[in-house]
Amino acid sequence: MGDGLLWGEAKLLLEGAAADPSTLLGAELAGWAYPASTLDLLTLIASIGDSKASKKLMPWALPRQNKQTADAAEIAEAQAALDDGLVFSS
């Protein structure tokens, strides 16, 4: 991956982000509405003071925003661009 990052390092970073719901990637994979750390959640609970009200604001309780989806033409265009960019060398 260029001069800055080895593939193994990139894999470890992605795995770490995927397992951490305080990152955008981790929150998305967990199905949360927003990323939040344990400290963020504890602060939210403490600032609200009402456990029933705070439960309604937890990232797993709120609906996720609608995602934009690509149509078949956009997917085909992106796939073609990826295919053109991949170069295998021996």
Secondary structure, 3 states (H helix, E strand, C coil): CCCCCCHHHHHHHHHHHHHCCCCHHHHHHHCCCCCCCHHHHHHHHHHHCCHHHHHCCCCCCCCCCCCCCCCHHHHHHHHHHHHHHCCCCC
